[in-house]
Amino acid sequence: MRWAQASAVVLASGSPHKLAEFRQLFCGSPVRIRPPTDVATPPEVNETGATFLQNARLKAVAYAQACRAWCLADDSGLEVDSLGGAPGVRSARYAGPNATDDMRNRKLLTALADVPKARRTARFRCAVVLAAPDGSIVYTALRACEGRIAREPRGAHGFGYDPLFVVGAGDRTMAELTADEKNRVSHRGQAARAARRFLEHRLAAMPYG
């Protein structure tokens, strides 16, 4: 298969929030991001990896083989230093398998109730993996965004822990940023741009047809 045929890449996720973010991040690119439901029934992936990269690889391989298409997978989450790196790879399951974002955020605030500002440091991490239709891994990117955990949720944008995550040394949470501002600094934005550069470089090097 020619690399030019990878101009349509399936996102290995059923999250509408992630689909919207990746489409924004690939806006203007010859690489088009498609949901897996456009191609096939998404597979069930048991995220048993001990790291974000391992889980991203599991998803990329499973989706690529199921969809028989180029697939881009990401696995991301929040690490809080005073909690020993938790919730980490269990970020989406921190308050149970069926918990809402609000439930996860409340649990995190409870765990940090007595932790002073100086010790509320945290980071978002993201691993992005690109897999070929046969399931072989052709690219990986690892990125992070440093910050700290606020005392209460703020902001109406984003999802997940965004309302609690104060970006860098500033005062605004990720949920208080515009989409463009978030994409410039976020862990997922950094990793997706690296994957985009890789894909566009390979596409430019291969003629269509």
C-alpha positions as a Python dict, from the first residue, in 0.01 Angstrom:
ca = {
    (1, 'M'): (0, 0, 0),
    (2, 'R'): (127, 345, -91),
    (3, 'W'): (154, 604, 183),
    (4, 'A'): (-61, 836, -28),
    (5, 'Q'): (-351, 602, 44),
    (6, 'A'): (-317, 685, 414),
    (7, 'S'): (-465, 1031, 357),
    (8, 'A'): (-776, 902, 538),
    (9, 'V'): (-679, 790, 887),
    (10, 'V'): (-919, 628, 1132),
    (11, 'L'): (-914, 756, 1489),
    (12, 'A'): (-905, 458, 1724),
    (13, 'S'): (-1156, 603, 1967),
    (14, 'G'): (-1529, 625, 2018),
    (15, 'S'): (-1501, 957, 2205),
    (16, 'P'): (-1673, 1244, 2022),
    (17, 'H'): (-1458, 1488, 2223),
    (18, 'K'): (-1136, 1330, 2097),
    (19, 'L'): (-1267, 1313, 1741),
    (20, 'A'): (-1348, 1684, 1749),
    (21, 'E'): (-1005, 1771, 1891),
    (22, 'F'): (-813, 1561, 1639),
    (23, 'R'): (-1013, 1705, 1351),
    (24, 'Q'): (-929, 2055, 1473),
    (25, 'L'): (-564, 1960, 1504),
    (26, 'F'): (-559, 1820, 1149),
    (27, 'C'): (-758, 2112, 1002),
    (28, 'G'): (-603, 2216, 670),
    (29, 'S'): (-406, 1893, 639),
    (30, 'P'): (-435, 1647, 349),
    (31, 'V'): (-472, 1385, 622),
    (32, 'R'): (-841, 1337, 703),
    (33, 'I'): (-945, 1199, 1043),
    (34, 'R'): (-1237, 956, 1027),
    (35, 'P'): (-1434, 788, 1309),
    (36, 'P'): (-1405, 407, 1318),
    (37, 'T'): (-1780, 370, 1263),
    (38, 'D'): (-1728, 498, 907),
    (39, 'V'): (-1528, 185, 832),
    (40, 'A'): (-1623, -105, 1059),
    (41, 'T'): (-1762, -203, 1397),
    (42, 'P'): (-1507, -75, 1652),
    (43, 'P'): (-1331, -353, 1841),
    (44, 'E'): (-1341, -398, 2217),
    (45, 'V'): (-994, -323, 2348),
    (46, 'N'): (-890, -427, 2697),
    (47, 'E'): (-650, -152, 2804),
    (48, 'T'): (-418, -365, 3016),
    (49, 'G'): (-101, -164, 2952),
    (50, 'A'): (102, -26, 3240),
    (51, 'T'): (181, 293, 3045),
    (52, 'F'): (-2, 531, 2813),
    (53, 'L'): (219, 415, 2525),
    (54, 'Q'): (134, 50, 2581),
    (55, 'N'): (-239, 124, 2583),
    (56, 'A'): (-214, 344, 2273),
    (57, 'R'): (-33, 63, 2094),
    (58, 'L'): (-302, -188, 2192),
    (59, 'K'): (-574, 37, 2053),
    (60, 'A'): (-388, 128, 1735),
    (61, 'V'): (-318, -235, 1645),
    (62, 'A'): (-669, -359, 1726),
    (63, 'Y'): (-845, -82, 1535),
    (64, 'A'): (-611, -102, 1235),
    (65, 'Q'): (-669, -475, 1197),
    (66, 'A'): (-1045, -447, 1251),
    (67, 'C'): (-1089, -153, 1014),
    (68, 'R'): (-820, -263, 767),
    (69, 'A'): (-712, 98, 756),
    (70, 'W'): (-443, 331, 882),
    (71, 'C'): (-530, 411, 1241),
    (72, 'L'): (-423, 677, 1485),
    (73, 'A'): (-467, 599, 1855),
    (74, 'D'): (-399, 803, 2162),
    (75, 'D'): (-396, 722, 2529),
    (76, 'S'): (-374, 1004, 2774),
    (77, 'G'): (-434, 1092, 3135),
    (78, 'L'): (-347, 1292, 3441),
    (79, 'E'): (-59, 1235, 3681),
    (80, 'V'): (-69, 1409, 4020),
    (81, 'D'): (263, 1414, 4201),
    (82, 'S'): (126, 1414, 4557),
    (83, 'L'): (-81, 1105, 4468),
    (84, 'G'): (220, 911, 4346),
    (85, 'G'): (129, 968, 3981),
    (86, 'A'): (-237, 868, 4017),
    (87, 'P'): (-479, 851, 3851),
    (88, 'G'): (-234, 783, 3565),
    (89, 'V'): (-339, 518, 3315),
    (90, 'R'): (-658, 473, 3517),
    (91, 'S'): (-762, 836, 3463),
    (92, 'A'): (-1082, 742, 3280),
    (93, 'R'): (-1165, 475, 3540),
    (94, 'Y'): (-1051, 667, 3849),
    (95, 'A'): (-1400, 681, 4004),
    (96, 'G'): (-1526, 354, 3857),
    (97, 'P'): (-1601, 221, 3508),
    (98, 'N'): (-1925, 416, 3461),
    (99, 'A'): (-1830, 738, 3637),
    (100, 'T'): (-1889, 1079, 3481),
    (101, 'D'): (-1630, 1354, 3445),
    (102, 'D'): (-1788, 1531, 3740),
    (103, 'M'): (-1759, 1221, 3959),
    (104, 'R'): (-1392, 1179, 3871),
    (105, 'N'): (-1321, 1545, 3939),
    (106, 'R'): (-1496, 1532, 4277),
    (107, 'K'): (-1296, 1225, 4377),
    (108, 'L'): (-971, 1397, 4281),
    (109, 'L'): (-1059, 1710, 4479),
    (110, 'T'): (-1143, 1497, 4782),
    (111, 'A'): (-808, 1318, 4759),
    (112, 'L'): (-629, 1655, 4745),
    (113, 'A'): (-842, 1836, 5003),
    (114, 'D'): (-557, 1891, 5249),
    (115, 'V'): (-277, 1932, 4993),
    (116, 'P'): (-136, 2287, 4970),
    (117, 'K'): (-94, 2471, 4640),
    (118, 'A'): (281, 2410, 4622),
    (119, 'R'): (227, 2034, 4629),
    (120, 'R'): (-61, 2017, 4381),
    (121, 'T'): (170, 1984, 4079),
    (122, 'A'): (50, 1760, 3801),
    (123, 'R'): (79, 1690, 3431),
    (124, 'F'): (-126, 1559, 3146),
    (125, 'R'): (52, 1294, 2937),
    (126, 'C'): (-38, 1169, 2591),
    (127, 'A'): (90, 887, 2373),
    (128, 'V'): (-7, 884, 2006),
    (129, 'V'): (52, 577, 1790),
    (130, 'L'): (3, 528, 1416),
    (131, 'A'): (-57, 176, 1285),
    (132, 'A'): (-74, 42, 930),
    (133, 'P'): (-371, -174, 819),
    (134, 'D'): (-179, -493, 905),
    (135, 'G'): (-135, -370, 1262),
    (136, 'S'): (233, -280, 1236),
    (137, 'I'): (338, 28, 1432),
    (138, 'V'): (497, 296, 1215),
    (139, 'Y'): (511, 600, 1445),
    (140, 'T'): (481, 698, 1812),
    (141, 'A'): (485, 1034, 1990),
    (142, 'L'): (496, 1107, 2364),
    (143, 'R'): (419, 1453, 2499),
    (144, 'A'): (327, 1618, 2832),
    (145, 'C'): (174, 1941, 2963),
    (146, 'E'): (277, 2057, 3310),
    (147, 'G'): (50, 2236, 3557),
    (148, 'R'): (-126, 2197, 3890),
    (149, 'I'): (-468, 2103, 4029),
    (150, 'A'): (-705, 2385, 4123),
    (151, 'R'): (-921, 2394, 4439),
    (152, 'E'): (-1243, 2390, 4238),
    (153, 'P'): (-1347, 2334, 3875),
    (154, 'R'): (-1344, 2639, 3647),
    (155, 'G'): (-1431, 2685, 3282),
    (156, 'A'): (-1692, 2560, 3038),
    (157, 'H'): (-1472, 2412, 2765),
    (158, 'G'): (-1286, 2084, 2725),
    (159, 'F'): (-1369, 1760, 2903),
    (160, 'G'): (-1231, 1518, 3161),
    (161, 'Y'): (-1006, 1684, 3416),
    (162, 'D'): (-972, 2006, 3212),
    (163, 'P'): (-1175, 2218, 3462),
    (164, 'L'): (-928, 2131, 3740),
    (165, 'F'): (-598, 2151, 3552),
    (166, 'V'): (-428, 2490, 3575),
    (167, 'V'): (-194, 2517, 3277),
    (168, 'G'): (173, 2587, 3339),
    (169, 'A'): (253, 2881, 3566),
    (170, 'G'): (-66, 3065, 3468),
    (171, 'D'): (-400, 3099, 3644),
    (172, 'R'): (-640, 2953, 3387),
    (173, 'T'): (-757, 2596, 3378),
    (174, 'M'): (-755, 2397, 3055),
    (175, 'A'): (-1134, 2439, 3046),
    (176, 'E'): (-1096, 2819, 3047),
    (177, 'L'): (-887, 2818, 2731),
    (178, 'T'): (-1030, 2850, 2383),
    (179, 'A'): (-998, 2547, 2156),
    (180, 'D'): (-706, 2708, 1971),
    (181, 'E'): (-529, 2799, 2296),
    (182, 'K'): (-575, 2449, 2433),
    (183, 'N'): (-450, 2283, 2117),
    (184, 'R'): (-133, 2493, 2123),
    (185, 'V'): (-28, 2383, 2472),
    (186, 'S'): (-204, 2056, 2550),
    (187, 'H'): (-40, 1716, 2568),
    (188, 'R'): (-272, 1587, 2294),
    (189, 'G'): (-214, 1891, 2076),
    (190, 'Q'): (162, 1847, 2093),
    (191, 'A'): (148, 1474, 2017),
    (192, 'A'): (-107, 1513, 1736),
    (193, 'R'): (101, 1783, 1566),
    (194, 'A'): (404, 1555, 1575),
    (195, 'A'): (199, 1274, 1416),
    (196, 'R'): (60, 1517, 1159),
    (197, 'R'): (409, 1630, 1057),
    (198, 'F'): (517, 1268, 1020),
    (199, 'L'): (215, 1175, 807),
    (200, 'E'): (236, 1482, 586),
    (201, 'H'): (607, 1425, 527),
    (202, 'R'): (544, 1067, 420),
    (203, 'L'): (245, 1166, 206),
    (204, 'A'): (447, 1435, 30),
    (205, 'A'): (719, 1181, -47),
    (206, 'M'): (480, 934, -216),
    (207, 'P'): (296, 1011, -541),
    (208, 'Y'): (-75, 934, -565),
    (209, 'G'): (-193, 655, -784),
}
